[in-house]
Amino acid sequence: MNKLFAGVVLSVLSLGLSQAHADKTLNLFNWNDYIAEETVTRFEKQCKCKVVQDYFSSTEEMMAKLLAGGGDYDVVVPTQNAVEALIKQGFLMPLDKTKLPNTKNVSAGFLQRSYDPDNQFSMPYAFTTTLIGFNENKLKELGIDPADWRVIFDPEVLAKIKGKVTVMDDSEELFAAAMKYLGYSVNDTDEKHLKEAQAVILKAKPYWAAFNSSSYIKELTVGNIWVAHGYSSDMFQARSDAREAGRPFSIGFVLPKQGAVLALDNMVIPKKARSPELAHQFVNFMMAPENAAELTNIVGTGNPNAAAKSLIEPEILAINAIFPSNEQLKTLETITARNTKERRMTSRLWTEIKVR
């Protein structure tokens, strides 16, 4: 009986430990298609946990959900201007640097940025550019230069590709593109200049197929659209998907000559995180060279991790749209957080665009 009882106790304890591992969950709120499945699987195995992912396709969507109290996430991956806003809102948990030894792998130029000077709340994850993805065959056939914001905003060019163009359903990104097209800074807050950008958008709008921040990868890949305004990592995936599917055309992506947006995405931990210890493990895990490199090699992101560079495929390192040259970097800007008055103004201008 004693042996039988001991066996039952051991079985119960074993079941309890297994259940404890099964109950360890990391709730991750990330951009669409912004982490490799292989990376997630490896983290789950290493930490004996389950990763549950939720996705967003724009900063506005992410901020609205977070500030409305939706989802008790453990790790969120916001862009730099959203980090700044979340810090001001008191939404984030200070990071415990003693649990993040892999910080040493990050390039110094990506640390201590103005939006979080001491990296008290954030650690770099990846960077992307917002640019033009295009059907190389169709645009060559039509004699259209994709390396120019005219392909998105000039009615004379758009007349040749009407109904085959999508732009991001994101006010900050679309206004930034229009401002660059006009020769202004993406962070220009002059109402007169913003209204000029609004006018440019409204003139181009009838030629666009849709405002689309979530499915333009697929639309480009199958040939439904020929030009898309979107993120470099998404265009990298569209190109790969078209190749794998054996499409009779190829997808290219390029930085417009007038300049564009450079977005630095970061890992943060909300104050309401259910598993802050596991969250720190994830942040540290993603700063390990092999995991950071995998993000670039599979997803096509730019990489702030200096130790990962030797593990990144040379073909990807050579793509200027992902790793811009020094000359191109001079034309790129990061979007900064707007104050309340500025947000109200751009929100009003954006609403007018959408309803017309």
PERA-V754456 format. One record per residue. N is the residue number from 1. RES is the residue in one letter. PHI is phi in degrees with one decimal (none if undefined). Layout:
BEGIN
N:RES:PHI, N:RES:PHI
END
This chain:
BEGIN
1:M:none, 2:N:-62.7, 3:K:-65.4, 4:L:-63.9, 5:F:-63.7, 6:A:-62.7, 7:G:-64.9, 8:V:-64.4, 9:V:-61.4, 10:L:-62.4, 11:S:-63.8, 12:V:-64.4, 13:L:-63.2, 14:S:-62.4, 15:L:-63.1, 16:G:-64.7, 17:L:-65.7, 18:S:-63.0, 19:Q:-65.9, 20:A:-62.0, 21:H:-65.0, 22:A:-65.5, 23:D:-82.5, 24:K:-73.5, 25:T:-128.9, 26:L:-104.4, 27:N:-94.7, 28:L:-108.8, 29:F:-112.4, 30:N:-138.5, 31:W:-64.7, 32:N:-58.0, 33:D:52.6, 34:Y:-123.7, 35:I:-158.3, 36:A:-75.6, 37:E:-58.6, 38:E:-62.2, 39:T:-67.8, 40:V:-61.2, 41:T:-60.8, 42:R:-67.0, 43:F:-64.7, 44:E:-60.0, 45:K:-68.2, 46:Q:-65.6, 47:C:-100.7, 48:K:51.3, 49:C:-143.5, 50:K:-120.4, 51:V:-100.9, 52:V:-109.5, 53:Q:-106.6, 54:D:-126.1, 55:Y:-125.9, 56:F:-136.3, 57:S:-119.1, 58:S:-154.6, 59:T:-61.7, 60:E:-60.4, 61:E:-62.0, 62:M:-62.5, 63:M:-62.9, 64:A:-60.8, 65:K:-69.9, 66:L:-64.7, 67:L:-75.5, 68:A:-86.2, 69:G:89.7, 70:G:-80.8, 71:G:82.0, 72:D:-91.5, 73:Y:-81.7, 74:D:-91.7, 75:V:-136.7, 76:V:-124.3, 77:V:-120.6, 78:P:-88.7, 79:T:-77.8, 80:Q:-55.6, 81:N:-68.1, 82:A:-72.7, 83:V:-59.0, 84:E:-58.2, 85:A:-66.1, 86:L:-67.0, 87:I:-64.4, 88:K:-63.2, 89:Q:-79.2, 90:G:68.0, 91:F:-87.1, 92:L:-104.3, 93:M:-88.8, 94:P:-60.5, 95:L:-79.0, 96:D:-91.8, 97:K:-63.8, 98:T:-66.9, 99:K:-97.5, 100:L:-126.9, 101:P:-63.0, 102:N:-76.1, 103:T:-56.8, 104:K:-60.5, 105:N:-82.1, 106:V:-79.2, 107:S:-60.6, 108:A:-57.6, 109:G:-65.9, 110:F:-100.9, 111:L:-105.0, 112:Q:53.5, 113:R:-80.8, 114:S:-62.1, 115:Y:-75.0, 116:D:-155.5, 117:P:-52.8, 118:D:-106.8, 119:N:48.7, 120:Q:-70.1, 121:F:-121.8, 122:S:-141.8, 123:M:-132.5, 124:P:-60.4, 125:Y:-112.6, 126:A:-166.0, 127:F:-132.4, 128:T:-135.3, 129:T:-114.5, 130:T:-104.7, 131:L:-147.0, 132:I:-112.3, 133:G:-101.3, 134:F:-154.8, 135:N:-81.3, 136:E:-59.9, 137:N:-64.7, 138:K:-67.4, 139:L:-70.5, 140:K:-65.6, 141:E:-60.7, 142:L:-90.4, 143:G:69.2, 144:I:-102.1, 145:D:-84.5, 146:P:-78.4, 147:A:-87.5, 148:D:-154.8, 149:W:-62.4, 150:R:-57.6, 151:V:-64.1, 152:I:-101.2, 153:F:-115.1, 154:D:-89.8, 155:P:-55.1, 156:E:-63.9, 157:V:-76.8, 158:L:-61.8, 159:A:-59.3, 160:K:-80.6, 161:I:-131.0, 162:K:-56.1, 163:G:80.6, 164:K:-119.4, 165:V:-127.9, 166:T:-124.4, 167:V:-124.6, 168:M:-68.5, 169:D:-86.1, 170:D:-150.5, 171:S:-60.0, 172:E:-63.4, 173:E:-69.4, 174:L:-72.3, 175:F:-63.2, 176:A:-61.3, 177:A:-63.5, 178:A:-65.4, 179:M:-64.3, 180:K:-63.5, 181:Y:-58.9, 182:L:-84.1, 183:G:91.8, 184:Y:-102.2, 185:S:-73.1, 186:V:-66.8, 187:N:-103.2, 188:D:-63.7, 189:T:-110.9, 190:D:-65.8, 191:E:-58.9, 192:K:-61.3, 193:H:-69.8, 194:L:-65.4, 195:K:-70.2, 196:E:-62.6, 197:A:-63.5, 198:Q:-60.1, 199:A:-63.3, 200:V:-61.6, 201:I:-63.3, 202:L:-65.0, 203:K:-67.8, 204:A:-83.8, 205:K:-50.9, 206:P:-61.4, 207:Y:-90.8, 208:W:-83.6, 209:A:-78.0, 210:A:-172.1, 211:F:-88.4, 212:N:-148.4, 213:S:-112.9, 214:S:-120.7, 215:S:-123.2, 216:Y:-68.7, 217:I:-58.6, 218:K:-63.5, 219:E:-62.3, 220:L:-67.7, 221:T:-62.6, 222:V:-89.5, 223:G:91.0, 224:N:-69.7, 225:I:-123.9, 226:W:-113.1, 227:V:-139.4, 228:A:-137.6, 229:H:-92.5, 230:G:-174.7, 231:Y:-83.7, 232:S:-58.4, 233:S:-65.4, 234:D:-68.2, 235:M:-67.7, 236:F:-59.4, 237:Q:-67.5, 238:A:-60.6, 239:R:-62.0, 240:S:-64.3, 241:D:-64.0, 242:A:-65.5, 243:R:-64.9, 244:E:-64.4, 245:A:-82.4, 246:G:66.5, 247:R:-63.8, 248:P:-81.5, 249:F:-148.0, 250:S:-122.0, 251:I:-104.8, 252:G:-117.4, 253:F:-151.4, 254:V:-152.1, 255:L:-81.2, 256:P:-62.7, 257:K:-65.2, 258:Q:-76.8, 259:G:109.4, 260:A:-161.4, 261:V:-95.3, 262:L:-108.5, 263:A:-111.9, 264:L:-103.2, 265:D:-91.7, 266:N:-131.7, 267:M:-98.9, 268:V:-132.1, 269:I:-120.3, 270:P:-65.7, 271:K:-59.4, 272:K:-86.2, 273:A:-53.3, 274:R:-77.8, 275:S:-130.7, 276:P:-62.7, 277:E:-64.8, 278:L:-65.8, 279:A:-62.5, 280:H:-63.0, 281:Q:-61.8, 282:F:-67.1, 283:V:-58.6, 284:N:-65.5, 285:F:-59.3, 286:M:-73.0, 287:M:-93.4, 288:A:-72.8, 289:P:-53.1, 290:E:-66.0, 291:N:-78.4, 292:A:-63.6, 293:A:-65.6, 294:E:-62.8, 295:L:-59.2, 296:T:-71.4, 297:N:-65.6, 298:I:-101.6, 299:V:-94.0, 300:G:87.7, 301:T:-88.7, 302:G:-72.7, 303:N:-131.2, 304:P:-85.6, 305:N:-95.5, 306:A:-62.9, 307:A:-70.8, 308:A:-87.2, 309:K:-57.1, 310:S:-68.1, 311:L:-99.5, 312:I:-86.2, 313:E:-62.5, 314:P:-54.2, 315:E:-59.9, 316:I:-77.0, 317:L:-58.6, 318:A:-84.1, 319:I:-84.7, 320:N:-64.3, 321:A:-69.2, 322:I:-100.1, 323:F:-117.6, 324:P:-60.5, 325:S:-71.0, 326:N:-59.8, 327:E:-66.6, 328:Q:-67.5, 329:L:-58.8, 330:K:-66.6, 331:T:-96.0, 332:L:-98.4, 333:E:-134.8, 334:T:-94.5, 335:I:-81.1, 336:T:-98.7, 337:A:-69.5, 338:R:-91.1, 339:N:-81.1, 340:T:-58.8, 341:K:-62.0, 342:E:-66.9, 343:R:-64.5, 344:R:-62.9, 345:M:-64.0, 346:T:-67.3, 347:S:-63.5, 348:R:-65.1, 349:L:-63.0, 350:W:-67.4, 351:T:-60.4, 352:E:-62.7, 353:I:-63.6, 354:K:-70.4, 355:V:-86.9, 356:R:-82.0
END
